[in-house]
Amino acid sequence: MKKVISFPNLGDYYVPIKNFLIKTSKCEVMVPLKSTKHTLELGNKYSPDFVCLPFKYTLGNFIESLDNGANVLVQAGGGCRYGYYAEVQEKILRDLGYKFDYINLTNKGGFSLFKFYKGIKKLNPKLNIFKFSYWLLVAVVNIIYMDKLDKYIRKNISYEKSKGIFMKIKEKFLKNVDNNYSIFKLRKLYKQSITEIKNNLKNSKDETLKIGIVGELFSLMEHSSSYNIEEFLLSKNIEVRRYTDLTCLLITKRFQMKKFHKKSRKFAKYLQGADATPNISHSIDMANEHFDGIIHMKPMSCSPEINAVPILQKVSEEYDIPILFLTFDSQYAKGAIDTRIEAFIDMLQMRKENLINEG
Ligand code: SF4
């Protein structure tokens, strides 16, 4: 039987994941459908009540892919409870009667590259460790360039010459990546995209706000699970700073944890789980850089970020920076979230004008 491989959504990272799987597994690769209210409803229906939202969304992704013909699933995890979700999801799907091969990349709660290699080699026995490592390297380079481009866009959005042009450039980059999958070509594409953005910058920026986004990593990177708040802010030409991305999680974070802990120690003596400690440290940085406000997002029952909330409230008081706390659960409430975001933006705008008037 033809093998069709699928994986859960994580923002635009489907691009390097898809290309990596095509090159290494030689199977047909099915990109999951974009996560929607229906995806969440599906995942919610078959998940334990207490489990956090990433579990429900990714289970919903799996069910949609299996219903559409996928018969091999890949799940990763690590860093928090997510490191144990792969096994539970497999059990739920098998109990539902689905037949599939499962590549579980977690080992004792952490990510295991060796398990990944072994899982893909089962699908493609001709694969050797050198080819696997090469395509992995290309995927990592792809992720780094995607993240750099995104950061550049978020930082310079208030200089955008015509509305929406940066997003178009980014979409073109993502589309072209498929046909240019080598380190050299990725670098060239990235440079072209940055040049195009630079050619579309105004000489002076719009007097818009600067807002930081911190919180739980899945909510920050899989935008459909957080009502596309980041896109909404960018569409209003608001400068957005978000530190959490795959480059940070896979590469840079581990080298910076000491620094984050030192900075946040005044508010939290011990290291918090997942991204809570970096989020506290980043919020202090953004307050010191006079950002207008911060949005903290988390799924309901996310213990690491629940711990971060009272600490961030103290940061907000001490550094006089407004922080909006948003918690997402399986109730789909886009209207309510949009209203809160708009009210927050209005409040920040008024506050900024008052501060300017007061001199
Ligand atoms: S960080 Fe929180 S929401 Fe995300 S997977 Fe871990 S426990 Fe769940």
Residues whose N, C-alpha, C, O or C-beta is under 5 A from the ligand:
A	BS01	SF4	C52 P54 C80 R81 Y82 E216 F218 A274 P299 S301 C302 S303
